[in-house]
């Protein structure tokens, strides 16, 4: 898929899914060169190829970072390792039946790198307004011996994957979750996705995403590059 420069500008503004551009101008003596349209690749949770023959002048909000080596990845951990990024953690303790929306609303794709320690029903929630009333999706880990996605707490399961022992009360378990226009993929840290589902009627962005607990306390951590 070829993206226009205007589309790229919108997508990279969230600094989550990053798109690589390239430019080549033999008449001006400029050889082929790849670039990210900002200085800090550690902010990227996924790196994809974007449009072609896009001058770096299209991205004057920040100076572009020219790439000596090319990496295309959907794995935040791989990106962090590739660019030798220092990792920081933001930790959240939830008492029973509580929610926490610590992130701004996203307008496009995102990848969430997180850990959770819980007995059951650990939920990553996507909401239009950061409240239960605005819930569009609940990704529930540790429900009925597996992982499920649903619209709300009382709603039917839209998709379910058996995963006995997915959660632990004694230790943090780390996962990654990617959402892109109604398509979800979830996997254990540095492993391939084993939960995949696409909404036939995806909900429009922007959406807030956060964490929610059920009947026991839970500890959550969001992993991200330090800035």
DAGIBEL-V534619 format. One line per field, one symbol per residue. ss: DSSP state (H for helix, E for strand, L for the rest). phi: phi as a letter, one per 40 degrees, with the letter a starting at -180 (. if undefined). A space follows every 50 residues. Layout:
BEGIN
ss->???
phi->???
END
This chain:
BEGIN
ss->LLLLHHHHHHHHLLLLEEEEEEEEEHHHLEEEEEEELLLLHHHLLEEEEL LLLLLHHHLLLLLLEELLLLLLELLHHHHHHHLLLLEEEEEEEELLLLEE LLLLLELLLEEEEEEEELLLLEEEEEELLLLHHHEEEEEEEEELLEEEEE LLLLLLEEEEEELLLLLLLLLLEEEEEEEELLEEEEEELLLLLLEEEELL LLLLLLEEEEEELLLLLEEEEEEEELL
phi->.cbcccccdcccccfbcbbcbaaabdccgccdacaccacbcccccabbcb cbfbccccbccaccbcbcbbbbabbdcccccdcfcccbbbbbbbcdgbba bcbccbbbcabbbababacafcbcbbbcbgbcccdbabcbcgbggabbba caccccccaabcadgcbaccacbbbbbbbafgbbabacdgbccbbbabcc bcccccbcbababbcbcbbbbbcaccb
END
